[in-house]
Amino acid sequence: RSSNKISTLVDLLVEMPRICIHKKDYLNNEYIEKRAIYLCYLAKKLKYSLEFSHLNDTTLNQVVLLVRPNETSSFAIRILLAPEKDYFSEKRLLPTSSNLRWNWFTGNKEENEPFYSTPNYNASVLFDCRYRSTSEYLTELFLSSNELCNGLKLFKIWLEQRQLSHGFGSFEGAMPAFLLAFLLHTKKINKQMNSYQVFRILLVALMENDFSSSQCCSLTHEKITEDLFIEDECVLLDHSGLLNVFNSLLRASYNRLKQEARISLNSFNDPAIDHFQTLFITSMEPIYSMDAIIQISSLDQHDKLLDQKSNKNQLIMDNLNNKHLLLSREVLKLLEYGLKERINLLCPLPAFRQTIKSEKFHSTSTHKQNEEYIELLNEKLNQWRIKTIEQINNIIKQKSEEIKQLHDEYYQEIDKQYSAVNEQIEKKNFSSDLKDQIEYLYIYSQLNSIEKRIRLNTNLFTINQFNEKLRVKFAHYRQLTTETTIVPLRQLFEDKVQSNRKECLPTSSSKNQSNEIIPNQDQPKKVWTLKPITISSAEIPSSPKDQHKISDKNENSTRLYKLKREPSTPVLVDKNRDLYNSKIRLTEYIIDSLPLSQTKPQSVPIIIQDDNLTLVQSYKRLTANENKQQNSVEQNAQLHINSKGLLFSLKIFNQTNYSTLMFAQCEMKNNCLASSTKRNELIIYNSKMNILIILKHQEKKRPYERVYVQWPLNLSSNLSDITYCDMSDRYFIATNNNNHLYSFNSNLLSINDLGCLSNDLQLNYIHCYHETVYVVLGNHNLAEYHFDERNFKIVKKRNIDLFNGNDILLDITCDRNSLIVLYKNRNNEIYLRSIDRRTLDIQLEFLLENKQDTERKSLRIESTRYNGNFIYVNSSQKCLKTIDLTRSDSGKITTIMKQNKSPTNTCLLKDDRLVILHEEPYFLTVHKRLKSN
């Protein structure tokens, strides 16, 4: 619990995963921006009453998320974000370091870029980095003594009643706890003291210590570098000696803290004062303790105060252009310099930033629209009044007619009684009961008065009844966020920039760019249409003016072809052809480079490779090392092949003469690779640059076209697997952080979201056969889905519960009859299990590897064109193996292909060429089939 208020506030520290941030994100505000984005992501996932706020109620601190069960609840959880422990290098965040670049801040590139130290920015990032360490340190300290905890609570209540722990430059957050830890460290306090003694010594310490930068008070015994924190007004270092926990504390605020401590200590010596009531119960408004209050309506007119500073640029950049903070400090220094000894205390009030005169936010046209709307409401109210009066008049007329009608009925009833008696009298035809009839008529006429028969209820409507019918509603802002769909401002800017770039994007003669998506009612709403971000390799410049030629003096010369688009970054290197003459051999290489203006910034920085000759030399060494690996001979007679049967073999592929494509600026977290069965096409995902690479081959030839597609930034970039669906001619792409399944059409370059397959289990592996999709969720769950192409949706058919909690599923594939699962048991033994796709009966199971401790992504299983034949990839053993499940009841390994580098995935092209993906460095080898004798 971090607050002593009536409301209960619990701090919850959430560490951002390493995948969300990069090692160098402490530079140029990258971490702070990603922290805000991740906080918005958490807010999107939570379904409670949410509110964004700032730590310690000041905009100078980081943004936090308050989560309440409902809007009226006094209980709240405050979510704080921080990187994982020891993720950033803390020594890079010392006050003297420069972690903001002037060119980045101004947006202008200068040849001689100045480097300024950024102590305030560094402290804000370092504060997050040391969240966990300081929390563990303080928790261990205060759990050792209840009296220390109670003394800290008294001190926090004392601060709260005097409003010393809120506002601009105040004694906020964990500062009280660190002050108590410092006194314990210097042995001014011991754990045998009671809470009242601890509180009193805290007040004495505030009076006696200045905590100036020259003293450099610290919680560590290590020597602190001199003048390291000279820029800070107050200094108290934590137990690491790197973080100044008093970084945001102003000297003026600390002077007020000292004065309040002096007044409170004097009250201890006065027997006539109720100490407890004065110190902890009575609220002391600071505004009433001041002799004079200065209110500055606007600080925008005082920019000249900063112009006089020699380090103006450094201050503005270090505080991220927060001129309000800088000007506030300069105004305090100016007043202190001008008033000098004529004042005893000068300090900002807790509501300092709230006294700024508010100006109109909306434009004149917006205000005019608002006024017109208010006039419309008044007109609507007047129309209601007119209609209400009209309805009342109609009711009055109706009631008048009703009264007249009742009046007539009343007299008709009386006349009827009178006529019966009068007729007997006139005809002198008296009946025996005539006297009784006359007596009844007399009584009837006396009792039956019109006032008693006809009555009118004219009770007025009460004000509450009118208010119930006539309501004025004021919708809360949170209701608007759920009822209104608004395009984010950032998306509007991106659309604007995208429209401006449309004419600058490279065009392609391929039919892929001419096709467009025609939406229909059967398709899902979430559709993304993509565009290539580079020209295909077929467009190689042929004239010397449009190409770079780099030659060396060796016997073998090298020629590079690279598109003239700068600045750019290379992504793929490929050998084009060899030219021979009488003296030398000239080898041509192609380097595909993507313009940086068309690639989106990623969490991993992109290094621009200017020395392309060095890149080609590394490619040469790679291919040379690979060619040294000769065609390996199978090691025993067990691997004999019956060539007459339909048996897939790795022997049929050329292992000494094959093509190699090397990827630059590439990372493949989950080695996502898939190929089409309808054409010679394969797709790879580069997780570093967040792009899909589509390689299209001619029949029996090298790739003639390479398309680079930017994966949408608003979708998850954690792609876990890719598979091909031959029935619908599209790829299925799985992501393992939001567990969504996407369909990718490589012809139309469109992406459709098929939805989330699990709320709590990661979507790790997928494989498609016709319209059936098998997925691995988490470590132990296997499920079967059906792709409904007509309605364009994925439908779950059944769970496949054939594995226990100790089995870890490593990969899946299938053919026409069998589902093949690669898994590891509790003894780290790798097994292959064959399951009947229709009945889910286990057909066979055999051991592949005996007690092998390997990473999950280093083992893959892939199907071939022959039923019952599969390719097994083992990255740690640097080999591929073929497995035959048709010739034996237990299955057997038939051929082995050794590799010089670690293979991570494989696939087959339509013309039966074998494609192998390797890592470190990332490259592809494409093996043709050997010509049969």
C-alpha positions, 0 to 999 in steps of 0.5 A: 500500500503506497498511500495513507489516504482514505482510499486504498492504492496498491502499486503493481510493478509490471516488467515489460518483456524483453521482446518489446524493447531493445538494449539501446532503447534508452537512447532518444526517448525510445523506451519512454514511448514504448512504455506508453504504448505498452501501457495502452496495450494493457489498458485495452486488455483490462475490462474494469474502470480505467484511468490514466494518471501520473506517478505522484500526481505530477506530469513530470513523472511517468504515466501510470494506469489506475484500475478500479472495480468500478468508478465509485470504488475507493480501492485502486491498483496502480500499474507501474511499468519497468524494464526487466532487471539489469536489462539496460546498462545502468552505467550508461545512464549516469548524469554525465552521459549523453543519451539524447542526440541533438540531430534527433531532437531538432530533426536537422542533420548537422555535420558537427553534431553537439553532444550534451549531457542529459542528467534529468532524462537519464535519471527518469530512465534509471528510476524505472531500471532500478524499480525492482532493486529498490523495491526489494531493498526497501521491502527487506528493510521495513519488514525487519521492524514494525516500528520502522513501518509505523514511524514511516506511516506517521511521517507520511501522514505528517507530509500529507496534512501539510501537502508536502508530498504532492505537486511540483518539485515536492517530497514525493513517492519513495523519498520518505522511505529512502530518507529513513533508510539513510538515517538507518544506514548512518546509524541515526536510527536503530530498530529498537526505537518506537515509532514516535522516536523514529518520527521525531528523529526524521524531523531533526534530520530534515533540519540538520541536513541540506542534502546538497550536491557537495555533501552527496549523501549516499546509502552505499559505502563506495566512493562516489565520483566527485561532481557527478551529481553537481546539476541536482539541487538535492542529492541522496543516492540509493544503495547502488550509488547510481540513482539520485532519489532526490533528483526531482526535489527542488531546493525551494521545496526542501526549504519549506520542508525544513521550516515545517519540521522546525515548527513541528519540533517546537510544538513538542516543547509546548505542554499546552498543545495537543501534539497528536492533534496538531501533527497528524489530525489537523490539515495545514493548508500551505496557502494560509501560512504564506504572507504573500502569494504571487500568481503568474498567469502565463510563462510563455512570455518569459522565454527570454529567461532561457535565452540568457542561459549558455546551456539553453539547448542542453536544458531544453533537450534534457527536459524534452522541451518542457519549457514550463518546468525550466521557466518555473525554476528560473522564475524561482531563482529570479525571485530569490535573487531579487528578494534575498534577505527580505524573505524567510521562505520562497517556494512553489505551492502544491497547486502551482501548475493549476493556477495557470490561466486556462485558455480556450482550447477549441478554435473559433469555428468550433466555439461557433458550432458549440453555441449553435448547438446550445441554441438548438437545445433551447429551441428544442425546449421552447418547442416542448413548451409549446407542444405541452401547452397545446396538449394541455389545452386539448385535455382541458377541452376534452374534460369540458365536454366530458363534464357536459356529458355527465351533466346531461346524464345526471338530469336524465336520470333524475327526470326518469325518476320524477316522470314515473311518479308524475304520470301516476298522479296525472292519470290518477292511477295510484298504485299501492306503493305510491307513498313509498315512491314519493318518499324514495323520490324525496330522499333521492333528490336530497342526496343526489346533488350534482356536487356529489356526483360529478367531481374534478381532480385538479392536482398539479404536477410536481416538479419531480414529475416534470423533471422525470419527463424533461431530462438534461443528460450530460454523458461521461467521457468514458461512455463516449470512448465505448460508443464512438469509433474514432480513427486515431490521430497517429493513423491519420498522420500515417495515412497522410504520409502514405498518400504523399508517398504513393507517387514515389513508391516503385512500380512493378510490372508484376500482375500482383500490383495491378490486382485489388481486393474487392470486398464482399459481405462474406469476407471479414471486416479486418482486411489489409492490402499491402504493397511491395517496398522494393523493385524486383531483381529482374530490373537490374540496371544495364547501363554503366551510369545506373550501376556501381562497379567495384573491382579488385586486382585479383584474378577473380573480379567482382561486380556488384549491382545495387539499386541507386536509392539512398539511404538504403539497407541491404537485405539479400545477396545473390550470385548472378552469373560468371563471365570468362575471358582469356585472363580473368573470371568476372563474377556478378552479384546482386544486392537487394537494398530497401530504401529506409524511407519505405521501411518502418523503424523497428525495435532492433536498429538497422545498420546501413552497410556502406561497404558492399564489397565486404558484404559480398566477400562474406558471401563468398566465404559462406559459399566456399565453406558450404561447398567443402561439405561433400556428399556424405555417405550413409554410415551403415547398411541400415540406410539402404534404399529401395530405389524402385519404390516411391521412397523419398531420398535426400540422395537425389539432391545435389549437395556440392553444386547448389545456389545460395542466397544470404540475408543481410540485416536479418533475424528469424525468431521462429524460422518461419518458412513455407512454400507453395505447391501450385508454383515455385514460390516460397515465403520467409519472414524477417523479424528484424525488419518486420518484412515478408520476403517472397521468392518466385522461381522459374521452372528449374531456374534461379529466383527471377523475382523477389518481393518485399512486403512490410508486415502491418505495424498494427498487427502482431510482429511475433510470427510463430509459423507459416503454412500453405493451403493448396485448396484456397492458394493462400498462406496461413500465418500464426502469431504467438503473442495475441494468438491470432491466425491470419491468411495471406494472399501472395497474388493480391498481397492482402492479409485477412484476420481469421480471429483469435484461437486462444485467450491464454495459450500461445499459438506456436505451430500450424499445418494445413492439409486441404481445408484442415488446419492443425494447430499447437496451442501452448506446450501440450494442446493439439487442436483441429480446425476447418477453414470455411472458404465460402464464409471465410472463417476458421471453425474449431472441429475437435481437440486432440487429447493424446498427450500428457502434461509432461510431453512438449509438442515441438512441431506438426505436419501431415499427409493424406492419411496421417498426422505426424507430431514431433514431441519431447518427453520428460526425459528429453527424449525426442519421439515421433508419433503417427496418428490416423487423421480420421479416427485419431488412433495412434498408428506408430511411435518411435524414438528419434533422439535419445536424451537431447537437450535442445531448443524448441525451434531447432527441431522441425518435421516436414512432409514430402510428396510421397505419403508416409515420407517426411523430412526431419531437421535437427539444427544441433546435429547439423543434419536433415534426415528422411523418415519412412513410415510405410516400410516398417511397423516402427518406422525408420530413417532412410537417408541423412544429409549433413550440413556445414551450418545449422539448418533450421527449416526446410521446404520443397518447391513445385519442381522438387527442388529442396530449400534449406534455411540456415542461421548464423548467418541466415541464408538459403540453399536451393538443391536441384535433383540429380539427373538420373542415369 
